[in-house]
Amino acid sequence: MNPSARKTYNENFTEEKYADFLVDLNAGLKNPIEFRIAETPVFLTDDFRDKLVRAGNEIIATLLKPNFKELSKRAIPGKWQVANENGHPHFIALDFGVCKDGEGNIVPKLIEMQGFPSLYGFQVHLAENYRHTFNIHGNQTIYFNDLNKSGYLDLFKKTVLGPYQPHEVVIMDVDAPNQKTAVDFHITESYLGTPVVSLADLIQEGDQLFYMHGGEKKRIRRIYNRLIFDEIENDPEIFNKVVDIRQPLDVEWVTHPNWFYRISKYTIPLLEGDHIPKTQFLHELKEVPQDLQNHVLKPLFSFAGQGVIIDIMDGDIEKIKDPENWILQEKVTYEPVVESPDGGVKVEIRLLYLWPDDDAKPTLAVNLARLSRGKMIGVRYNKDFDWVGGTVAFMHK
């Protein structure tokens, strides 16, 4: 982490500024942000930024292999297969924990990966408010590949809209207005002009989809998909109430739902490199490691850290009835590298890629960061702490 930028920031930080920052961050939004925003951004050194970029490049190389679809075909649960899958994901998110290697170097270690969009709109808004309130120097950026705000939004627009007009593309989630990340939907709407709809708002006529806007029925050509099937898993009758989006429909997906599974925990055992924790499919495990305390068990088909067994006890592996749906992963120990007023804080950095239809490969565009003092990064593990939550990493241009 950048010690000079950290020292300057901490010396000028006050709780009053943070309170003002939150007021400005929420100003003009339809509803207040529902997740905790950290008191500080992260400041990366050039060296660590370059390590992140190299680690990401190594992983992307695997995803670009011609046989990747064949390697990942078992990743998609049969009941959640969606028709008309395209050739590549439009969004890729790679989560890296900031760790220390055996030689004492600070390094990124892969934690999770997703072929699914994250807070691509909100991160721009968040960074601008950090910069304004805390007077972050203009030579610091949240973007990669020489992008600035306008260049980034052009690439974002190209990825989401493709050849269509904004009113022909919808941002869709199960219950969009009531999602914790609804703020991102509405900021994206302001940047791109794409309306926000819920699953129940879709109207099917033949193989075409429509939505109502201002009393007028409008055709949907493309769906910017934010729906995760896990969220409707407990309602087996849901597709008797709404459009069954798994069927062949005359609509394009950004990103197609199948990529959520293809690029996921399922993919990690297929990866190699210094930045990849050793990961095995549980059903392929030949011998239970003696040092189980240095491993975690993760279900393949869950999200937001649900179901993860951090502290494995004797017998836990044997109790699992569907080992083909689990991975055993070498435990990654986060290093508390962000200096807060009362001690170090752990960091996870998410690299966010954009991949428009006609591009040969994805472009690393922007980032998201999360701070933690708990056992895991998620909100449920960091209740009652300060200097934790969602944030963004700044780097030298």
N, C-alpha and C positions, 0 to 999 in steps of 0.2 A: 504494500500500500504506500501511497505517496506521503512521506512524513511531513514535508513542508506544507502541502495543502491541508493535511489533517491538523497540523498545529495552528495554522491561520484560522481554520474553520472553528475549532474548539475554543480558541481564545475569544472569538467574536460571537459565539453562540450564547443566546439567552432563552429562557423559557417564554419570555414575552414575544421574541421573534418567532419562535416555533408556533405559538398560538396565532400570531398574525398570518404566518405561512398557511396554517390549516384553514383559516377564514378565507384567504385568497384562493386557495386550492379548491374550495367548495363553492366559491362565488359563481353564480350563473348556471350551476348544475341543477338538473331536475330534482335530485335527491342527494343528501349528504353521502360521501364515500363511506361504504360499510366495512372496510377493512382498515387495519391500523397502518398509518404511514409513519415511517421512522423519522427520528429527529435529524437525521443526517443522510446525505448521499455517501457513496463510496468514492474514493479517489485512488485510481490505479497508477502504478508506475508504468513507464513505457515497456519495461522488461516483462512485467506480468501481463500487460495487454497483449504483447506478442506471443507469450506462452498460451494464452487463451485462444488466440487466432490459430496458432499451429495445431492445438488440440482439436479445435473445431474442424479444421481442414482434414485432419486424419479420419475423423468420423464421417464427414461428408463423402470422402473417397469411397467408403464402404457402401453408402447409400446410392452412389452413382454406378455401382457395378451392374452390368447387364442382367445378372441373375438375381438381383436383390428381391424382386417380386416372388421368385420361386423360393428363395430362402425364407421369406417372411409369410408365406401363404397360410401357415398354421396359426398365425397370430390373430386372425380375425375370427371371433366366435361365430359359429354358423348362423345363429338367429339374428345377428346384427350385420350380416353381409348386405351391402347396399349395391344396387345395380349401377352400371355405367361408370365404373372406376376409370379415372384418367391415368396418364402416364407417370406423373410425379406429384408430390405434395406442393402446395403453394406456400406453406409455412412450415418451418422447422424450428424447434426450440431445444437447446442443449443446456442442461443445468450442471454447473460445476461448483463443487465445494472448494473453498480456499483452504488448503491443507499444508502440512509440512512433510517433506520426504525424509528418508533415512539419513540424508546428509545435512538436514536442517534448512533446506531450501523451501521457499514458499511456492507451491505448485497447484495447478487446478486438477481436480479429480472428478470425473463424470459421476453424477448422481442419478440423473433421469434424462430422458429424451422424449420428445413428442412431435408427431406429425400433425400439429394442431395449432391454431392461432392463440397467441397470448395477448397481452395488453398493448398491442401495437399503436393504438391511438393514445391511450392514457399516459404512456411513458413520455411522450412529447410534452404534454400538459404538465406532468409532474416535474420534469427537468426545468422547464421554463419558470415554474414557481420557486423551485430551489434557487435558481440563478438570481431571480429578482429579489427575493427576501434576504438571502444570505450573501449577495454580492459575489457570486462565483465568477472568476476571471473568464474573459471571453476566449482565452486560448484553450479552455477546457470544453470538451464535447462528449455527447453520449453516443455519437454515430461512428460507424466504421466506413472503410473504403471511400474516404474523402467526401462522404455525404454531409450535407447540412440539412436544415429543416425542410427547405423547399424541395431539395433533391430527394430527400427521404419520402416526403409526402407524394411526390410524383411517382416514385417506385411503388409505394403502398397502393396508390390509386391504380396504377397499371396492373398490379397483381390482383386486386379485388375486382375491379370493374372489367378488365379485359376490353373487348370491343363494344361493351354495352353502355347505355346511359345510366346514371345513378338510380333513376326510378325503376329500372329493370332489374336491379340487384337489391336483395334484402339481407340484412343482418338477422339471423334467426337463432333463437334458443328456445328451450322448452317453455319457460315462463320469463321472457326477456326482461320485463320491467322490474321483476322481483329478484333477479340474480344479484349476488354480491358484486359481480363485476359489471353491473349495468352501466356504471359510469363510463366504462370503456366503449360500450355500444353507442352511447349518446355523443361522446367526443368524436368517435369515428364518423357518426352521422354528420356532425358539424364539419369535419374535414372533407368527407367524400360525397355527402349528399344522399347516402344510402339509408332508406327507412329501416326502422327496427321493428321486427314482428316476432310473435310467439308461434310455436308449433300449431296451436289451435286457430291461428289466424289464416292458415293456408287453406285455399279453396281449390279443389280439384275439379277439372272438367276434361274428361278424356285423360290424356297423358300430360296435360298442361296444368300449371299452377298459377294462381292469382292471389292478390290481397286487396283489401279495400283501403282507399286513401281519399279522404275528403268526399266520401259518398260515391267515389268512382272506383270501378274494378280495374286493377292494373295487372298486366301479365308479368310473371317472374321468369326471367331468363337465366338468372344465376343466383345461387344462395351462398352468402358468406356464412359458413356454418360454425356456430359456437355451441351446438348441441352435443352433449356427451351421453351415450346410451345408458351409462351407469345411473344417470339421474332419473331414468324412467324404468329401470330394472324391476322395481318393486310394484309396478302397475302393469300386470300382464295384459290387461284389457285396453291399454291406452290407444292402440291403433284401431280399436272399434269406435273410438271417440274423435280421432283426428285422422289426417291424411297419413297413410303408411308410406313414409319416405323411402323405404327400402325397395319399393317396386320400380320398374323401369319408367322413368318420367322424362319428359322433354325439358330438362333443366340441367344446368351445369352446377358443379359444386366447387367451392373455394373454402377450405380444402375438402376433398371427398372424404366422407366419414371413415372409409376403410383405412386411410392413412393414419388415423389416430391409433390404430392397433399395430399397423406394420412398423411404425417408428415409435417405439415404446420400450418398456422394460424387456419385452420379448427380444429386442434387437441387441441388447447389451452383450449377451453371450457370443454374438457373432463378431464382436469388435476386438481389436488388439491394439496395444500401445501402452506407453508409460502412464497415460492419463486415464486408463480404464481399470477400475478395480476388478480383480478376478471374479468372474460371474459364471455360474453353471445352472443349467436347467436341473431342477431337483430330481426329476425322473431319470436323468442321465448320470447322477452322482454315483460313482463306484465305491466310494468310501467316505464315511462321515468324518470331517476334520476333527482332530483332537482339540484344536483351539476354537471351539464354537463361540467363545466370548468375542472373537474377532470377526464374526460374521453376522449378517442379518438375513432374515427370510422375508421375501416380498412376493405377494400374489401378483400374477401377471395382469389380471383384469380388475384393477381398482385404481382410484385416483386420489390425489390430495393426501397421500400417506396412509390411507385407510387399510387396515389389515396387516401392516408391516409388524413383524416381530423383531424388535431391536435387541432384546436380551434373550437369546435362545437358551432354553433349559433342556436338560436331558429328557428325551422322549418327545420333544416338540416336533421333530422331523417325522418320527414314526406315526404321529397322530394325524398327519396331513393325508387326507383321503384322495386328493387329486394332484399328486406331485408334478404331473405334466403341466400344471397351471401355476407353478411356483418357480422362483429362482433363489439360489443361495449365493449371496454376494459378500465379498470381502468388505468388512466394515470400514467406512471412511471416517476418519477423525478430523473434524474441522478445527482449524487453528484460530483462536480469537485475535484476529489481526486488526480490527477496527478499534481504535482507542476512544472510549467514552469517558465521561467525567468520573465514573466509578468502576473502571475495569474494561477488559477486552470483550469484544463482541464477535461472534462467528458470522461468516458471510457465505452466501451462495449467489452466483452470478449466472444469469440465463442469457445465452447468446441467441438472438432472434434473427432468423433468415427470411428473406422474401424470394419467391421463385415464380415470376410471371410465366405465362404459358409458353412463350417462344424463346425463353432464355435456355441456354445449354446447361446451366447449373445455378444453384441458389446463390444469393448475395447476402453476406453477413451485413446487417443493416443497423441494428440498434441493440440495446440491452435492457435487462431488468435485473434488479438485485434485491435480496432479502437478508435482513439481519435477524439474528437469533441468539438467545441465551439458553434456550431449552434443549432437550435431547434431540429434537428435530426442528426443521425450519418452520413448519406450518403454524398457523395462528393458534390452534388448540394447544400447542406445546409452549406457547410464549405469553400466556395470560399473566397479567399483573407485572410484566416487565416493562421498562422503558428502553429507549434506544434499540428497539426491535421493530420489525414490520417491513412493509414494501418500500423500496427506494430505487435508485438508479445509480449507475457508476459513471463518473466523469473521467476522461482521459485527455492527455495532450493531443491537440490536433496534429 
